[in-house]
Amino acid sequence: MPLYEYYCPSCTTRFEELRSVSTATATATCPQGHAGAKKLLSVFATVTSGGDAMPADASCGAGACCATPSACNMN
């Protein structure tokens, strides 16, 4: 079962919930008991060890940006 992230506008809480794909878009109840929490769009990034390609705006530890993994001492 996939893990989805939800936001409750009543108490401004973000929470995760395991739900089946068929019920993912239905509103959820937050941990504080408020009904009507909406599913958030989850974004993620992946890093591979196979190459030096990395987005120019990739964040490195202290918030500095780098164009290659070697610039961040990631090699």
mmCIF file as gemmi writes it, N, C-alpha and C atoms, coordinates in Angstrom:
data_model
loop_
_atom_site.group_PDB
_atom_site.id
_atom_site.type_symbol
_atom_site.label_atom_id
_atom_site.label_alt_id
_atom_site.label_comp_id
_atom_site.label_asym_id
_atom_site.label_entity_id
_atom_site.label_seq_id
_atom_site.pdbx_PDB_ins_code
_atom_site.Cartn_x
_atom_site.Cartn_y
_atom_site.Cartn_z
_atom_site.occupancy
_atom_site.B_iso_or_equiv
_atom_site.pdbx_formal_charge
_atom_site.auth_seq_id
_atom_site.auth_asym_id
_atom_site.pdbx_PDB_model_num
ATOM 1 N N . MET Axp A 1 ? 0.841 -1.172 0 1 0 ? 1 A 1
ATOM 2 C CA . MET Axp A 1 ? 0 0 0 1 0 ? 1 A 1
ATOM 3 C C . MET Axp A 1 ? 0.894 1.246 0 1 0 ? 1 A 1
ATOM 4 N N . PRO Axp A 2 ? 0.585 2.238 -0.833 1 0 ? 2 A 1
ATOM 5 C CA . PRO Axp A 2 ? 1.396 3.461 -0.89 1 0 ? 2 A 1
ATOM 6 C C . PRO Axp A 2 ? 1.193 4.362 0.327 1 0 ? 2 A 1
ATOM 7 N N . LEU Axp A 3 ? 2.195 5.15 0.602 1 0 ? 3 A 1
ATOM 8 C CA . LEU Axp A 3 ? 2.164 6.135 1.681 1 0 ? 3 A 1
ATOM 9 C C . LEU Axp A 3 ? 1.885 7.491 1.056 1 0 ? 3 A 1
ATOM 10 N N . TYR Axp A 4 ? 0.842 8.171 1.509 1 0 ? 4 A 1
ATOM 11 C CA . TYR Axp A 4 ? 0.467 9.476 0.981 1 0 ? 4 A 1
ATOM 12 C C . TYR Axp A 4 ? 0.603 10.532 2.067 1 0 ? 4 A 1
ATOM 13 N N . GLU Axp A 5 ? 0.86 11.772 1.653 1 0 ? 5 A 1
ATOM 14 C CA . GLU Axp A 5 ? 0.977 12.889 2.576 1 0 ? 5 A 1
ATOM 15 C C . GLU Axp A 5 ? -0.278 13.747 2.461 1 0 ? 5 A 1
ATOM 16 N N . TYR Axp A 6 ? -0.805 14.161 3.611 1 0 ? 6 A 1
ATOM 17 C CA . TYR Axp A 6 ? -2.024 14.958 3.661 1 0 ? 6 A 1
ATOM 18 C C . TYR Axp A 6 ? -1.793 16.223 4.482 1 0 ? 6 A 1
ATOM 19 N N . TYR Axp A 7 ? -2.666 17.227 4.251 1 0 ? 7 A 1
ATOM 20 C CA . TYR Axp A 7 ? -2.609 18.494 4.982 1 0 ? 7 A 1
ATOM 21 C C . TYR Axp A 7 ? -4 18.788 5.526 1 0 ? 7 A 1
ATOM 22 N N . CYS Axp A 8 ? -4.052 19.113 6.824 1 0 ? 8 A 1
ATOM 23 C CA . CYS Axp A 8 ? -5.309 19.476 7.472 1 0 ? 8 A 1
ATOM 24 C C . CYS Axp A 8 ? -5.376 20.99 7.606 1 0 ? 8 A 1
ATOM 25 N N . PRO Axp A 9 ? -6.3 21.655 6.908 1 0 ? 9 A 1
ATOM 26 C CA . PRO Axp A 9 ? -6.407 23.113 7.009 1 0 ? 9 A 1
ATOM 27 C C . PRO Axp A 9 ? -6.938 23.589 8.366 1 0 ? 9 A 1
ATOM 28 N N . SER Axp A 10 ? -7.631 22.732 9.09 1 0 ? 10 A 1
ATOM 29 C CA . SER Axp A 10 ? -8.179 23.122 10.398 1 0 ? 10 A 1
ATOM 30 C C . SER Axp A 10 ? -7.095 23.357 11.438 1 0 ? 10 A 1
ATOM 31 N N . CYS Axp A 11 ? -6.071 22.486 11.461 1 0 ? 11 A 1
ATOM 32 C CA . CYS Axp A 11 ? -5.02 22.609 12.474 1 0 ? 11 A 1
ATOM 33 C C . CYS Axp A 11 ? -3.632 22.775 11.849 1 0 ? 11 A 1
ATOM 34 N N . THR Axp A 12 ? -3.589 22.97 10.531 1 0 ? 12 A 1
ATOM 35 C CA . THR Axp A 12 ? -2.347 23.155 9.762 1 0 ? 12 A 1
ATOM 36 C C . THR Axp A 12 ? -1.325 22.037 9.998 1 0 ? 12 A 1
ATOM 37 N N . THR Axp A 13 ? -1.815 20.813 10.121 1 0 ? 13 A 1
ATOM 38 C CA . THR Axp A 13 ? -0.961 19.655 10.347 1 0 ? 13 A 1
ATOM 39 C C . THR Axp A 13 ? -0.728 18.908 9.047 1 0 ? 13 A 1
ATOM 40 N N . ARG Axp A 14 ? 0.52 18.491 8.834 1 0 ? 14 A 1
ATOM 41 C CA . ARG Axp A 14 ? 0.858 17.589 7.736 1 0 ? 14 A 1
ATOM 42 C C . ARG Axp A 14 ? 1.051 16.211 8.342 1 0 ? 14 A 1
ATOM 43 N N . PHE Axp A 15 ? 0.521 15.195 7.693 1 0 ? 15 A 1
ATOM 44 C CA . PHE Axp A 15 ? 0.667 13.836 8.192 1 0 ? 15 A 1
ATOM 45 C C . PHE Axp A 15 ? 0.679 12.865 7.021 1 0 ? 15 A 1
ATOM 46 N N . GLU Axp A 16 ? 1.158 11.658 7.285 1 0 ? 16 A 1
ATOM 47 C CA . GLU Axp A 16 ? 1.224 10.619 6.271 1 0 ? 16 A 1
ATOM 48 C C . GLU Axp A 16 ? 0.255 9.505 6.638 1 0 ? 16 A 1
ATOM 49 N N . GLU Axp A 17 ? -0.243 8.853 5.603 1 0 ? 17 A 1
ATOM 50 C CA . GLU Axp A 17 ? -1.189 7.766 5.832 1 0 ? 17 A 1
ATOM 51 C C . GLU Axp A 17 ? -1.03 6.708 4.748 1 0 ? 17 A 1
ATOM 52 N N . LEU Axp A 18 ? -1.029 5.442 5.151 1 0 ? 18 A 1
ATOM 53 C CA . LEU Axp A 18 ? -1.018 4.336 4.201 1 0 ? 18 A 1
ATOM 54 C C . LEU Axp A 18 ? -2.447 4.138 3.713 1 0 ? 18 A 1
ATOM 55 N N . ARG Axp A 19 ? -2.632 4.2 2.393 1 0 ? 19 A 1
ATOM 56 C CA . ARG Axp A 19 ? -3.966 4.027 1.823 1 0 ? 19 A 1
ATOM 57 C C . ARG Axp A 19 ? -3.868 3.288 0.514 1 0 ? 19 A 1
ATOM 58 N N . SER Axp A 20 ? -4.94 2.637 0.144 1 0 ? 20 A 1
ATOM 59 C CA . SER Axp A 20 ? -4.968 1.988 -1.165 1 0 ? 20 A 1
ATOM 60 C C . SER Axp A 20 ? -5.052 3.069 -2.237 1 0 ? 20 A 1
ATOM 61 N N . VAL Axp A 21 ? -4.614 2.755 -3.43 1 0 ? 21 A 1
ATOM 62 C CA . VAL Axp A 21 ? -4.625 3.709 -4.532 1 0 ? 21 A 1
ATOM 63 C C . VAL Axp A 21 ? -6.049 4.178 -4.817 1 0 ? 21 A 1
ATOM 64 N N . SER Axp A 22 ? -7.014 3.313 -4.68 1 0 ? 22 A 1
ATOM 65 C CA . SER Axp A 22 ? -8.396 3.667 -4.989 1 0 ? 22 A 1
ATOM 66 C C . SER Axp A 22 ? -8.995 4.687 -4.017 1 0 ? 22 A 1
ATOM 67 N N . THR Axp A 23 ? -8.448 4.817 -2.821 1 0 ? 23 A 1
ATOM 68 C CA . THR Axp A 23 ? -8.971 5.791 -1.853 1 0 ? 23 A 1
ATOM 69 C C . THR Axp A 23 ? -8.014 6.958 -1.611 1 0 ? 23 A 1
ATOM 70 N N . ALA Axp A 24 ? -6.951 7.06 -2.39 1 0 ? 24 A 1
ATOM 71 C CA . ALA Axp A 24 ? -5.92 8.072 -2.171 1 0 ? 24 A 1
ATOM 72 C C . ALA Axp A 24 ? -6.44 9.502 -2.286 1 0 ? 24 A 1
ATOM 73 N N . THR Axp A 25 ? -7.354 9.761 -3.204 1 0 ? 25 A 1
ATOM 74 C CA . THR Axp A 25 ? -7.821 11.143 -3.402 1 0 ? 25 A 1
ATOM 75 C C . THR Axp A 25 ? -8.967 11.527 -2.473 1 0 ? 25 A 1
ATOM 76 N N . ALA Axp A 26 ? -9.54 10.579 -1.765 1 0 ? 26 A 1
ATOM 77 C CA . ALA Axp A 26 ? -10.599 10.901 -0.812 1 0 ? 26 A 1
ATOM 78 C C . ALA Axp A 26 ? -10.012 11.692 0.353 1 0 ? 26 A 1
ATOM 79 N N . THR Axp A 27 ? -10.81 12.577 0.942 1 0 ? 27 A 1
ATOM 80 C CA . THR Axp A 27 ? -10.316 13.338 2.082 1 0 ? 27 A 1
ATOM 81 C C . THR Axp A 27 ? -10.006 12.39 3.236 1 0 ? 27 A 1
ATOM 82 N N . ALA Axp A 28 ? -9.134 12.833 4.118 1 0 ? 28 A 1
ATOM 83 C CA . ALA Axp A 28 ? -8.705 12.014 5.253 1 0 ? 28 A 1
ATOM 84 C C . ALA Axp A 28 ? -9.018 12.746 6.551 1 0 ? 28 A 1
ATOM 85 N N . THR Axp A 29 ? -8.898 12.028 7.64 1 0 ? 29 A 1
ATOM 86 C CA . THR Axp A 29 ? -9.059 12.619 8.971 1 0 ? 29 A 1
ATOM 87 C C . THR Axp A 29 ? -7.672 12.731 9.586 1 0 ? 29 A 1
ATOM 88 N N . CYS Axp A 30 ? -7.319 13.921 10.064 1 0 ? 30 A 1
ATOM 89 C CA . CYS Axp A 30 ? -5.988 14.138 10.628 1 0 ? 30 A 1
ATOM 90 C C . CYS Axp A 30 ? -5.871 13.472 11.993 1 0 ? 30 A 1
ATOM 91 N N . PRO Axp A 31 ? -4.66 13.359 12.519 1 0 ? 31 A 1
ATOM 92 C CA . PRO Axp A 31 ? -4.466 12.719 13.829 1 0 ? 31 A 1
ATOM 93 C C . PRO Axp A 31 ? -5.21 13.419 14.975 1 0 ? 31 A 1
ATOM 94 N N . GLN Axp A 32 ? -5.525 14.712 14.811 1 0 ? 32 A 1
ATOM 95 C CA . GLN Axp A 32 ? -6.272 15.437 15.842 1 0 ? 32 A 1
ATOM 96 C C . GLN Axp A 32 ? -7.779 15.259 15.695 1 0 ? 32 A 1
ATOM 97 N N . GLY Axp A 33 ? -8.212 14.513 14.65 1 0 ? 33 A 1
ATOM 98 C CA . GLY Axp A 33 ? -9.626 14.204 14.489 1 0 ? 33 A 1
ATOM 99 C C . GLY Axp A 33 ? -10.397 15.118 13.559 1 0 ? 33 A 1
ATOM 100 N N . HIS Axp A 34 ? -9.746 16.066 12.884 1 0 ? 34 A 1
ATOM 101 C CA . HIS Axp A 34 ? -10.433 16.946 11.952 1 0 ? 34 A 1
ATOM 102 C C . HIS Axp A 34 ? -10.639 16.243 10.613 1 0 ? 34 A 1
ATOM 103 N N . ALA Axp A 35 ? -11.847 16.295 10.11 1 0 ? 35 A 1
ATOM 104 C CA . ALA Axp A 35 ? -12.136 15.701 8.801 1 0 ? 35 A 1
ATOM 105 C C . ALA Axp A 35 ? -11.788 16.71 7.707 1 0 ? 35 A 1
ATOM 106 N N . GLY Axp A 36 ? -11.564 16.229 6.507 1 0 ? 36 A 1
ATOM 107 C CA . GLY Axp A 36 ? -11.364 17.113 5.371 1 0 ? 36 A 1
ATOM 108 C C . GLY Axp A 36 ? -9.929 17.398 4.989 1 0 ? 36 A 1
ATOM 109 N N . ALA Axp A 37 ? -8.979 16.611 5.475 1 0 ? 37 A 1
ATOM 110 C CA . ALA Axp A 37 ? -7.577 16.809 5.086 1 0 ? 37 A 1
ATOM 111 C C . ALA Axp A 37 ? -7.415 16.42 3.626 1 0 ? 37 A 1
ATOM 112 N N . LYS Axp A 38 ? -6.649 17.202 2.89 1 0 ? 38 A 1
ATOM 113 C CA . LYS Axp A 38 ? -6.448 16.989 1.454 1 0 ? 38 A 1
ATOM 114 C C . LYS Axp A 38 ? -5.085 16.364 1.176 1 0 ? 38 A 1
ATOM 115 N N . LYS Axp A 39 ? -5.039 15.539 0.133 1 0 ? 39 A 1
ATOM 116 C CA . LYS Axp A 39 ? -3.794 14.907 -0.287 1 0 ? 39 A 1
ATOM 117 C C . LYS Axp A 39 ? -2.875 15.946 -0.909 1 0 ? 39 A 1
ATOM 118 N N . LEU Axp A 40 ? -1.6 15.901 -0.525 1 0 ? 40 A 1
ATOM 119 C CA . LEU Axp A 40 ? -0.598 16.803 -1.079 1 0 ? 40 A 1
ATOM 120 C C . LEU Axp A 40 ? 0.123 16.139 -2.239 1 0 ? 40 A 1
ATOM 121 N N . LEU Axp A 41 ? 0.678 16.955 -3.096 1 0 ? 41 A 1
ATOM 122 C CA . LEU Axp A 41 ? 1.508 16.45 -4.171 1 0 ? 41 A 1
ATOM 123 C C . LEU Axp A 41 ? 2.888 16.205 -3.596 1 0 ? 41 A 1
ATOM 124 N N . SER Axp A 42 ? 3.311 14.974 -3.592 1 0 ? 42 A 1
ATOM 125 C CA . SER Axp A 42 ? 4.624 14.644 -3.061 1 0 ? 42 A 1
ATOM 126 C C . SER Axp A 42 ? 5.66 14.739 -4.169 1 0 ? 42 A 1
ATOM 127 N N . VAL Axp A 43 ? 6.765 15.388 -3.862 1 0 ? 43 A 1
ATOM 128 C CA . VAL Axp A 43 ? 7.868 15.475 -4.808 1 0 ? 43 A 1
ATOM 129 C C . VAL Axp A 43 ? 9.092 14.848 -4.174 1 0 ? 43 A 1
ATOM 130 N N . PHE Axp A 44 ? 9.917 14.255 -4.978 1 0 ? 44 A 1
ATOM 131 C CA . PHE Axp A 44 ? 11.106 13.617 -4.453 1 0 ? 44 A 1
ATOM 132 C C . PHE Axp A 44 ? 12.218 13.726 -5.473 1 0 ? 44 A 1
ATOM 133 N N . ALA Axp A 45 ? 13.409 13.486 -5.043 1 0 ? 45 A 1
ATOM 134 C CA . ALA Axp A 45 ? 14.57 13.51 -5.925 1 0 ? 45 A 1
ATOM 135 C C . ALA Axp A 45 ? 15.386 12.251 -5.676 1 0 ? 45 A 1
ATOM 136 N N . THR Axp A 46 ? 16.1 11.837 -6.692 1 0 ? 46 A 1
ATOM 137 C CA . THR Axp A 46 ? 16.979 10.69 -6.539 1 0 ? 46 A 1
ATOM 138 C C . THR Axp A 46 ? 18.383 11.083 -6.951 1 0 ? 46 A 1
ATOM 139 N N . VAL Axp A 47 ? 19.348 10.431 -6.365 1 0 ? 47 A 1
ATOM 140 C CA . VAL Axp A 47 ? 20.738 10.654 -6.704 1 0 ? 47 A 1
ATOM 141 C C . VAL Axp A 47 ? 21.314 9.296 -7.056 1 0 ? 47 A 1
ATOM 142 N N . THR Axp A 48 ? 21.989 9.231 -8.183 1 0 ? 48 A 1
ATOM 143 C CA . THR Axp A 48 ? 22.606 7.977 -8.574 1 0 ? 48 A 1
ATOM 144 C C . THR Axp A 48 ? 24.108 8.076 -8.404 1 0 ? 48 A 1
ATOM 145 N N . SER Axp A 49 ? 24.74 6.958 -8.245 1 0 ? 49 A 1
ATOM 146 C CA . SER Axp A 49 ? 26.189 6.955 -8.088 1 0 ? 49 A 1
ATOM 147 C C . SER Axp A 49 ? 26.888 6.705 -9.411 1 0 ? 49 A 1
ATOM 148 N N . GLY Axp A 50 ? 26.11 6.618 -10.495 1 0 ? 50 A 1
ATOM 149 C CA . GLY Axp A 50 ? 26.675 6.253 -11.772 1 0 ? 50 A 1
ATOM 150 C C . GLY Axp A 50 ? 27.304 7.371 -12.573 1 0 ? 50 A 1
ATOM 151 N N . GLY Axp A 51 ? 27.075 8.625 -12.254 1 0 ? 51 A 1
ATOM 152 C CA . GLY Axp A 51 ? 27.619 9.695 -13.09 1 0 ? 51 A 1
ATOM 153 C C . GLY Axp A 51 ? 27.822 10.973 -12.322 1 0 ? 51 A 1
ATOM 154 N N . ASP Axp A 52 ? 28.386 11.946 -13.023 1 0 ? 52 A 1
ATOM 155 C CA . ASP Axp A 52 ? 28.635 13.241 -12.409 1 0 ? 52 A 1
ATOM 156 C C . ASP Axp A 52 ? 27.509 14.236 -12.659 1 0 ? 52 A 1
ATOM 157 N N . ALA Axp A 53 ? 26.47 13.837 -13.38 1 0 ? 53 A 1
ATOM 158 C CA . ALA Axp A 53 ? 25.391 14.764 -13.694 1 0 ? 53 A 1
ATOM 159 C C . ALA Axp A 53 ? 24.585 15.067 -12.446 1 0 ? 53 A 1
ATOM 160 N N . MET Axp A 54 ? 24.383 16.332 -12.184 1 0 ? 54 A 1
ATOM 161 C CA . MET Axp A 54 ? 23.613 16.784 -11.04 1 0 ? 54 A 1
ATOM 162 C C . MET Axp A 54 ? 23.027 18.138 -11.403 1 0 ? 54 A 1
ATOM 163 N N . PRO Axp A 55 ? 21.784 18.429 -11.037 1 0 ? 55 A 1
ATOM 164 C CA . PRO Axp A 55 ? 21.21 19.724 -11.373 1 0 ? 55 A 1
ATOM 165 C C . PRO Axp A 55 ? 22.053 20.865 -10.824 1 0 ? 55 A 1
ATOM 166 N N . ALA Axp A 56 ? 22.134 21.967 -11.563 1 0 ? 56 A 1
ATOM 167 C CA . ALA Axp A 56 ? 22.938 23.105 -11.153 1 0 ? 56 A 1
ATOM 168 C C . ALA Axp A 56 ? 22.428 23.717 -9.85 1 0 ? 56 A 1
ATOM 169 N N . ASP Axp A 57 ? 21.155 23.527 -9.542 1 0 ? 57 A 1
ATOM 170 C CA . ASP Axp A 57 ? 20.607 24.111 -8.322 1 0 ? 57 A 1
ATOM 171 C C . ASP Axp A 57 ? 20.531 23.1 -7.182 1 0 ? 57 A 1
ATOM 172 N N . ALA Axp A 58 ? 21.244 21.999 -7.28 1 0 ? 58 A 1
ATOM 173 C CA . ALA Axp A 58 ? 21.233 20.999 -6.22 1 0 ? 58 A 1
ATOM 174 C C . ALA Axp A 58 ? 21.827 21.591 -4.947 1 0 ? 58 A 1
ATOM 175 N N . SER Axp A 59 ? 21.168 21.352 -3.853 1 0 ? 59 A 1
ATOM 176 C CA . SER Axp A 59 ? 21.612 21.914 -2.583 1 0 ? 59 A 1
ATOM 177 C C . SER Axp A 59 ? 22.67 21.022 -1.944 1 0 ? 59 A 1
ATOM 178 N N . CYS Axp A 60 ? 23.687 21.62 -1.384 1 0 ? 60 A 1
ATOM 179 C CA . CYS Axp A 60 ? 24.755 20.893 -0.697 1 0 ? 60 A 1
ATOM 180 C C . CYS Axp A 60 ? 24.772 21.324 0.76 1 0 ? 60 A 1
ATOM 181 N N . GLY Axp A 61 ? 24.853 20.401 1.641 1 0 ? 61 A 1
ATOM 182 C CA . GLY Axp A 61 ? 24.956 20.595 3.084 1 0 ? 61 A 1
ATOM 183 C C . GLY Axp A 61 ? 24.639 21.967 3.646 1 0 ? 61 A 1
ATOM 184 N N . ALA Axp A 62 ? 25.488 22.942 3.436 1 0 ? 62 A 1
ATOM 185 C CA . ALA Axp A 62 ? 25.326 24.247 4.069 1 0 ? 62 A 1
ATOM 186 C C . ALA Axp A 62 ? 24.507 25.201 3.221 1 0 ? 62 A 1
ATOM 187 N N . GLY Axp A 63 ? 23.784 24.7 2.233 1 0 ? 63 A 1
ATOM 188 C CA . GLY Axp A 63 ? 22.937 25.542 1.414 1 0 ? 63 A 1
ATOM 189 C C . GLY Axp A 63 ? 23.639 26.082 0.176 1 0 ? 63 A 1
ATOM 190 N N . ALA Axp A 64 ? 24.902 25.718 -0.036 1 0 ? 64 A 1
ATOM 191 C CA . ALA Axp A 64 ? 25.608 26.154 -1.221 1 0 ? 64 A 1
ATOM 192 C C . ALA Axp A 64 ? 25.156 25.33 -2.41 1 0 ? 64 A 1
ATOM 193 N N . CYS Axp A 65 ? 25.247 25.897 -3.593 1 0 ? 65 A 1
ATOM 194 C CA . CYS Axp A 65 ? 24.855 25.168 -4.794 1 0 ? 65 A 1
ATOM 195 C C . CYS Axp A 65 ? 26.107 24.695 -5.52 1 0 ? 65 A 1
ATOM 196 N N . CYS Axp A 66 ? 25.964 23.616 -6.234 1 0 ? 66 A 1
ATOM 197 C CA . CYS Axp A 66 ? 27.097 23.084 -6.962 1 0 ? 66 A 1
ATOM 198 C C . CYS Axp A 66 ? 26.622 22.501 -8.285 1 0 ? 66 A 1
ATOM 199 N N . ALA Axp A 67 ? 27.509 22.455 -9.259 1 0 ? 67 A 1
ATOM 200 C CA . ALA Axp A 67 ? 27.153 21.936 -10.579 1 0 ? 67 A 1
ATOM 201 C C . ALA Axp A 67 ? 27.541 20.475 -10.752 1 0 ? 67 A 1
ATOM 202 N N . THR Axp A 68 ? 28.476 19.981 -9.97 1 0 ? 68 A 1
ATOM 203 C CA . THR Axp A 68 ? 28.898 18.587 -10.073 1 0 ? 68 A 1
ATOM 204 C C . THR Axp A 68 ? 29.07 17.994 -8.689 1 0 ? 68 A 1
ATOM 205 N N . PRO Axp A 69 ? 28.965 16.683 -8.569 1 0 ? 69 A 1
ATOM 206 C CA . PRO Axp A 69 ? 29.163 16.047 -7.259 1 0 ? 69 A 1
ATOM 207 C C . PRO Axp A 69 ? 30.534 16.345 -6.671 1 0 ? 69 A 1
ATOM 208 N N . SER Axp A 70 ? 31.565 16.473 -7.524 1 0 ? 70 A 1
ATOM 209 C CA . SER Axp A 70 ? 32.901 16.729 -6.995 1 0 ? 70 A 1
ATOM 210 C C . SER Axp A 70 ? 32.991 18.106 -6.346 1 0 ? 70 A 1
ATOM 211 N N . ALA Axp A 71 ? 32.158 19.067 -6.777 1 0 ? 71 A 1
ATOM 212 C CA . ALA Axp A 71 ? 32.152 20.39 -6.173 1 0 ? 71 A 1
ATOM 213 C C . ALA Axp A 71 ? 31.654 20.337 -4.737 1 0 ? 71 A 1
ATOM 214 N N . CYS Axp A 72 ? 30.874 19.312 -4.424 1 0 ? 72 A 1
ATOM 215 C CA . CYS Axp A 72 ? 30.332 19.139 -3.074 1 0 ? 72 A 1
ATOM 216 C C . CYS Axp A 72 ? 31.095 18.085 -2.288 1 0 ? 72 A 1
ATOM 217 N N . ASN Axp A 73 ? 32.207 17.645 -2.82 1 0 ? 73 A 1
ATOM 218 C CA . ASN Axp A 73 ? 32.976 16.563 -2.187 1 0 ? 73 A 1
ATOM 219 C C . ASN Axp A 73 ? 32.138 15.306 -2.034 1 0 ? 73 A 1
ATOM 220 N N . MET Axp A 74 ? 31.313 15.009 -3.044 1 0 ? 74 A 1
ATOM 221 C CA . MET Axp A 74 ? 30.455 13.829 -2.99 1 0 ? 74 A 1
ATOM 222 C C . MET Axp A 74 ? 31.108 12.639 -3.678 1 0 ? 74 A 1
ATOM 223 N N . ASN Axp A 75 ? 32.263 12.818 -4.303 1 0 ? 75 A 1
ATOM 224 C CA . ASN Axp A 75 ? 32.921 11.69 -4.97 1 0 ? 75 A 1
ATOM 225 C C . ASN Axp A 75 ? 33.832 10.98 -4.026 1 0 ? 75 A 1
